[in-house]
Amino acid sequence: MKRMLLAVLFVSLLSASGAEAQQPDLRDYEAGFFVPHRGVITNMYLRHVSASGERDFSQLQAAFRATYVLKFGDLVVVPLDVSLPVVDVTVFQANPASPTGPKTALRASGVGDITYIPTIGYGLVQNAELNTHTWFAFTPYVTLPTGSYDSNRFVNIGANRLVVRPQLVVGQRFMKAFTAEAMVNVAFQGDNDEFLLPTAEGAAKVTMSQAPTFGGIFHLGMDLSPTFFTGVGYLIDKAGKRTVETGAGELEITPSQTVQSLRLTMGIRLEKASTLMLQFQPDIDVSEGVTKSQYVGARFTHVFF
Protein backbone atom coordinates (compact mmCIF):
# COMPACT_ATOMS: atom_id res chain seq x y z
CA MET A 1 0.00 0.00 0.00
CA LYS A 2 2.83 2.42 0.89
CA ARG A 3 4.52 1.80 -2.45
CA MET A 4 1.31 2.46 -4.32
CA LEU A 5 0.71 5.63 -2.28
CA LEU A 6 4.13 7.05 -3.17
CA ALA A 7 3.72 6.21 -6.84
CA VAL A 8 0.38 7.95 -7.19
CA LEU A 9 1.40 10.91 -5.06
CA PHE A 10 4.06 11.81 -7.59
CA VAL A 11 1.31 12.33 -10.12
CA SER A 12 -0.79 14.29 -7.64
CA LEU A 13 2.03 16.62 -6.65
CA LEU A 14 3.46 17.30 -10.08
CA SER A 15 3.51 21.03 -10.70
CA ALA A 16 2.04 21.85 -14.08
CA SER A 17 1.12 25.49 -13.59
CA GLY A 18 3.98 27.07 -15.53
CA ALA A 19 5.96 28.15 -12.48
CA GLU A 20 9.18 28.35 -14.49
CA ALA A 21 7.76 31.17 -16.56
CA GLN A 22 7.04 33.17 -13.41
CA GLN A 23 10.68 33.31 -12.31
CA PRO A 24 12.57 36.43 -13.40
CA ASP A 25 15.16 36.11 -16.12
CA LEU A 26 18.52 37.77 -16.54
CA ARG A 27 18.25 41.61 -16.46
CA ASP A 28 14.47 41.75 -16.11
CA TYR A 29 14.68 44.28 -13.29
CA GLU A 30 17.36 46.36 -14.99
CA ALA A 31 14.77 47.19 -17.66
CA GLY A 32 13.44 49.79 -15.22
CA PHE A 33 16.31 52.07 -16.26
CA PHE A 34 15.36 51.97 -19.94
CA VAL A 35 11.59 51.51 -20.23
CA PRO A 36 9.90 54.94 -20.35
CA HIS A 37 7.12 56.22 -18.12
CA ARG A 38 3.85 54.45 -18.98
CA GLY A 39 5.71 51.89 -21.06
CA VAL A 40 4.15 48.49 -21.79
CA ILE A 41 6.20 45.28 -21.91
CA THR A 42 4.86 42.09 -23.47
CA ASN A 43 6.45 38.67 -23.02
CA MET A 44 5.71 35.34 -24.65
CA TYR A 45 7.35 32.20 -23.25
CA LEU A 46 7.57 28.73 -24.78
CA ARG A 47 9.30 25.99 -22.80
CA HIS A 48 9.54 22.22 -22.86
CA VAL A 49 10.21 20.64 -19.46
CA SER A 50 11.05 16.97 -19.13
CA ALA A 51 12.39 14.38 -16.72
CA SER A 52 13.54 10.84 -17.40
CA GLY A 53 14.27 8.36 -14.66
CA GLU A 54 12.27 6.78 -11.87
CA ARG A 55 9.61 9.45 -12.42
CA ASP A 56 9.08 10.58 -15.99
CA PHE A 57 7.08 13.48 -17.38
CA SER A 58 6.98 15.71 -20.42
CA GLN A 59 5.50 19.19 -20.16
CA LEU A 60 4.99 21.93 -22.74
CA GLN A 61 4.47 25.39 -21.26
CA ALA A 62 3.41 28.61 -22.95
CA ALA A 63 2.91 31.82 -21.00
CA PHE A 64 1.66 35.25 -21.94
CA ARG A 65 2.64 38.24 -19.81
CA ALA A 66 1.87 41.97 -19.94
CA THR A 67 3.54 44.65 -17.79
CA TYR A 68 2.67 48.33 -17.33
CA VAL A 69 5.50 50.55 -16.01
CA LEU A 70 5.28 53.90 -14.23
CA LYS A 71 8.38 55.98 -13.44
CA PHE A 72 8.79 58.83 -10.97
CA GLY A 73 12.40 59.94 -11.22
CA ASP A 74 14.52 57.08 -9.87
CA LEU A 75 11.46 55.24 -8.55
CA VAL A 76 9.86 52.54 -10.72
CA VAL A 77 6.34 51.29 -9.95
CA VAL A 78 4.69 48.38 -11.76
CA PRO A 79 1.01 48.40 -10.75
CA LEU A 80 -0.05 45.91 -13.40
CA ASP A 81 1.91 42.79 -14.36
CA VAL A 82 -0.03 39.62 -15.13
CA SER A 83 1.15 36.23 -16.38
CA LEU A 84 -1.15 33.53 -17.77
CA PRO A 85 0.30 30.05 -18.45
CA VAL A 86 -1.10 27.40 -20.78
CA VAL A 87 0.20 23.90 -20.11
CA ASP A 88 0.11 20.42 -21.63
CA VAL A 89 1.66 17.67 -19.48
CA THR A 90 2.04 13.90 -19.76
CA VAL A 91 3.13 11.82 -16.76
CA PHE A 92 4.51 8.32 -17.33
CA GLN A 93 3.68 6.30 -14.22
CA ALA A 94 5.00 2.81 -13.51
CA ASN A 95 2.63 0.11 -12.26
CA PRO A 96 3.56 -0.53 -8.59
CA ALA A 97 2.69 -4.20 -9.05
CA SER A 98 5.01 -4.50 -12.07
CA PRO A 99 7.75 -1.83 -11.97
CA THR A 100 9.57 -3.25 -15.03
CA GLY A 101 6.43 -3.35 -17.19
CA PRO A 102 5.17 -0.63 -19.54
CA LYS A 103 4.33 2.68 -17.92
CA THR A 104 0.89 4.26 -17.99
CA ALA A 105 0.62 7.72 -19.56
CA LEU A 106 -1.59 10.22 -17.73
CA ARG A 107 -2.23 13.54 -19.46
CA ALA A 108 -3.70 16.94 -18.67
CA SER A 109 -3.91 20.22 -20.55
CA GLY A 110 -5.46 23.60 -19.96
CA VAL A 111 -5.00 27.09 -18.61
CA GLY A 112 -2.86 27.45 -15.49
CA ASP A 113 -3.14 29.75 -12.49
CA ILE A 114 -2.88 33.49 -13.14
CA THR A 115 -0.01 35.25 -11.38
CA TYR A 116 -0.14 38.94 -10.45
CA ILE A 117 3.38 40.42 -10.25
CA PRO A 118 3.42 44.02 -8.97
CA THR A 119 6.83 45.59 -8.34
CA ILE A 120 8.35 48.64 -6.72
CA GLY A 121 11.97 49.41 -7.57
CA TYR A 122 14.61 52.07 -7.16
CA GLY A 123 17.69 52.80 -9.24
CA LEU A 124 20.97 54.58 -8.50
CA VAL A 125 23.32 55.77 -11.26
CA GLN A 126 26.99 55.91 -10.27
CA ASN A 127 28.45 56.82 -13.66
CA ALA A 128 26.16 57.65 -16.59
CA GLU A 129 29.02 57.71 -19.11
CA LEU A 130 30.12 54.17 -18.18
CA ASN A 131 26.49 53.05 -17.66
CA THR A 132 27.27 51.95 -14.10
CA HIS A 133 24.15 51.65 -11.96
CA THR A 134 22.49 49.73 -9.13
CA TRP A 135 18.88 48.62 -8.75
CA PHE A 136 16.76 47.40 -5.86
CA ALA A 137 13.26 45.92 -6.09
CA PHE A 138 10.51 44.21 -4.16
CA THR A 139 8.00 41.95 -5.92
CA PRO A 140 5.18 40.05 -4.17
CA TYR A 141 4.20 37.32 -6.64
CA VAL A 142 0.55 36.40 -6.07
CA THR A 143 -0.70 33.24 -7.80
CA LEU A 144 -4.48 32.86 -7.81
CA PRO A 145 -6.31 29.50 -8.00
CA THR A 146 -7.91 30.24 -11.37
CA GLY A 147 -6.45 27.41 -13.48
CA SER A 148 -7.95 24.15 -14.66
CA TYR A 149 -8.53 21.85 -11.70
CA ASP A 150 -10.59 18.68 -11.38
CA SER A 151 -10.60 17.19 -7.89
CA ASN A 152 -11.34 13.76 -9.39
CA ARG A 153 -8.04 13.68 -11.32
CA PHE A 154 -4.51 13.02 -10.10
CA VAL A 155 -2.96 15.27 -12.79
CA ASN A 156 -4.07 18.89 -12.93
CA ILE A 157 -2.84 22.14 -14.43
CA GLY A 158 -4.08 24.43 -11.66
CA ALA A 159 -2.98 24.01 -8.04
CA ASN A 160 -6.32 24.97 -6.39
CA ARG A 161 -4.65 27.16 -3.76
CA LEU A 162 -3.41 30.70 -3.27
CA VAL A 163 0.36 31.24 -3.29
CA VAL A 164 2.11 34.46 -2.22
CA ARG A 165 5.85 34.68 -2.90
CA PRO A 166 7.48 38.00 -1.90
CA GLN A 167 10.90 38.57 -3.47
CA LEU A 168 13.76 41.01 -2.79
CA VAL A 169 16.22 41.93 -5.55
CA VAL A 170 19.52 43.79 -5.82
CA GLY A 171 21.53 44.16 -9.02
CA GLN A 172 24.58 45.98 -10.38
CA ARG A 173 25.91 46.84 -13.82
CA PHE A 174 29.67 47.41 -14.02
CA MET A 175 32.43 47.79 -16.65
CA LYS A 176 29.70 48.74 -19.14
CA ALA A 177 29.01 45.16 -20.29
CA PHE A 178 28.58 43.12 -17.09
CA THR A 179 25.67 42.66 -14.67
CA ALA A 180 25.27 40.74 -11.41
CA GLU A 181 21.93 40.19 -9.69
CA ALA A 182 20.79 38.41 -6.52
CA MET A 183 17.24 37.53 -5.49
CA VAL A 184 15.75 35.84 -2.42
CA ASN A 185 12.14 34.80 -1.95
CA VAL A 186 9.81 32.84 0.28
CA ALA A 187 6.49 31.30 -0.76
CA PHE A 188 3.48 30.95 1.51
CA GLN A 189 0.97 28.44 0.14
CA GLY A 190 -2.67 28.21 1.02
CA ASP A 191 -4.40 24.86 1.56
CA ASN A 192 -5.86 22.71 -1.20
CA ASP A 193 -9.09 21.46 0.34
CA GLU A 194 -9.88 19.15 -2.62
CA PHE A 195 -6.66 17.17 -2.78
CA LEU A 196 -7.14 13.63 -4.14
CA LEU A 197 -5.37 11.08 -1.95
CA PRO A 198 -5.07 7.39 -2.90
CA THR A 199 -6.38 4.98 -0.26
CA ALA A 200 -6.86 1.26 0.11
CA GLU A 201 -10.48 1.76 -1.00
CA GLY A 202 -9.52 3.90 -4.01
CA ALA A 203 -9.19 7.64 -3.30
CA ALA A 204 -10.39 10.28 -0.87
CA LYS A 205 -10.52 14.07 -0.99
CA VAL A 206 -8.59 15.65 1.85
CA THR A 207 -6.97 19.00 2.76
CA MET A 208 -3.33 19.34 1.73
CA SER A 209 -1.05 21.89 3.42
CA GLN A 210 2.53 22.91 2.71
CA ALA A 211 5.19 24.60 4.82
CA PRO A 212 6.84 27.76 3.41
CA THR A 213 9.18 27.35 0.45
CA PHE A 214 12.46 29.28 0.27
CA GLY A 215 14.31 30.19 -2.91
CA GLY A 216 17.16 32.19 -4.34
CA ILE A 217 18.50 33.21 -7.76
CA PHE A 218 21.90 34.59 -8.75
CA HIS A 219 22.46 35.87 -12.30
CA LEU A 220 25.63 36.95 -14.13
CA GLY A 221 25.31 38.58 -17.56
CA MET A 222 27.70 39.87 -20.20
CA ASP A 223 27.22 41.85 -23.42
CA LEU A 224 29.24 40.38 -26.27
CA SER A 225 28.10 43.03 -28.74
CA PRO A 226 25.46 45.78 -28.88
CA THR A 227 22.94 43.19 -30.12
CA PHE A 228 23.99 39.99 -28.33
CA PHE A 229 24.33 39.05 -24.66
CA THR A 230 24.74 35.88 -22.67
CA GLY A 231 24.41 34.88 -19.05
CA VAL A 232 24.27 32.14 -16.45
CA GLY A 233 22.00 31.79 -13.45
CA TYR A 234 22.10 29.63 -10.33
CA LEU A 235 18.69 28.83 -8.84
CA ILE A 236 17.88 27.05 -5.59
CA ASP A 237 14.42 26.10 -4.34
CA LYS A 238 13.77 24.45 -0.98
CA ALA A 239 10.14 23.32 -1.02
CA GLY A 240 8.40 22.94 2.32
CA LYS A 241 7.05 19.58 3.39
CA ARG A 242 3.49 18.66 2.40
CA THR A 243 0.98 17.11 4.75
CA VAL A 244 -2.64 16.02 4.55
CA GLU A 245 -5.33 15.81 7.19
CA THR A 246 -6.79 12.31 7.49
CA GLY A 247 -9.14 10.62 9.89
CA ALA A 248 -6.10 9.20 11.66
CA GLY A 249 -4.44 12.60 11.98
CA GLU A 250 -1.81 14.50 9.99
CA LEU A 251 0.14 12.51 7.40
CA GLU A 252 3.36 13.74 5.76
CA ILE A 253 3.24 12.90 2.04
CA THR A 254 6.49 14.59 0.95
CA PRO A 255 9.36 15.88 3.08
CA SER A 256 11.12 19.18 2.47
CA GLN A 257 12.89 18.89 -0.90
CA THR A 258 15.67 20.98 -2.48
CA VAL A 259 16.37 21.49 -6.18
CA GLN A 260 19.41 23.36 -7.55
CA SER A 261 19.52 24.38 -11.21
CA LEU A 262 21.61 26.29 -13.75
CA ARG A 263 20.01 28.60 -16.31
CA LEU A 264 22.02 29.34 -19.46
CA THR A 265 20.75 32.23 -21.57
CA MET A 266 21.61 33.74 -24.94
CA GLY A 267 19.83 36.94 -25.90
CA ILE A 268 19.52 38.62 -29.29
CA ARG A 269 18.30 42.20 -29.60
CA LEU A 270 16.35 42.02 -32.83
CA GLU A 271 15.85 45.80 -32.79
CA LYS A 272 15.54 48.54 -30.18
CA ALA A 273 12.26 47.33 -28.71
CA SER A 274 12.39 43.54 -29.31
CA THR A 275 14.54 40.80 -27.78
CA LEU A 276 14.65 37.04 -28.30
CA MET A 277 16.11 34.86 -25.53
CA LEU A 278 17.05 31.19 -25.91
CA GLN A 279 17.45 29.19 -22.71
CA PHE A 280 18.52 25.85 -21.30
CA GLN A 281 18.06 24.97 -17.64
CA PRO A 282 19.11 21.59 -16.19
CA ASP A 283 18.81 20.55 -12.55
CA ILE A 284 22.29 19.96 -11.15
CA ASP A 285 21.41 18.62 -7.70
CA VAL A 286 18.18 17.37 -6.12
CA SER A 287 17.07 15.84 -2.84
CA GLU A 288 16.59 12.11 -2.50
CA GLY A 289 13.36 11.02 -4.16
CA VAL A 290 13.31 13.91 -6.65
CA THR A 291 14.02 13.27 -10.33
CA LYS A 292 16.28 15.74 -12.12
CA SER A 293 14.51 17.64 -14.89
CA GLN A 294 15.50 20.16 -17.52
CA TYR A 295 13.91 22.63 -19.88
CA VAL A 296 14.73 24.25 -23.19
CA GLY A 297 12.82 27.33 -24.21
CA ALA A 298 12.50 30.66 -25.92
CA ARG A 299 11.20 34.02 -24.77
CA PHE A 300 10.20 36.93 -26.96
CA THR A 301 9.97 40.41 -25.40
CA HIS A 302 8.63 43.57 -27.00
CA VAL A 303 8.37 47.01 -25.42
CA PHE A 304 5.76 49.55 -26.54
CA PHE A 305 7.02 53.10 -26.01
Buried (B, 14 or more C-beta within 10 A) or exposed (E): EEEBBBBBBBBBBBBBBBBBBBBBBBBBBBBBBEBEEEBBBBBBBBBBBBBEEEBBBBBBBBBBBBBBBBBEEBEBBBEEBBBBBBBBBBBBBBEBEEEEEEEEEBEBBBBBBBBBBBBBBBBEEEEEEEBBBBBBBEBBBBBBBBBBBBEEBBBBBBBBBBBBBBBEBBBBBBEEBEBBBBBBBBBBBBBBBBBBBBEEEEBEEBBBBBBEBBBBBBBBBBBEEEEEBBBBBBBBBBBBBBBBBEEEEEBEBBEBBBBBBBBBBBBEBEEEBEBBBBBEBEBEEBBEEBBBBBBBBEBBBBBEE
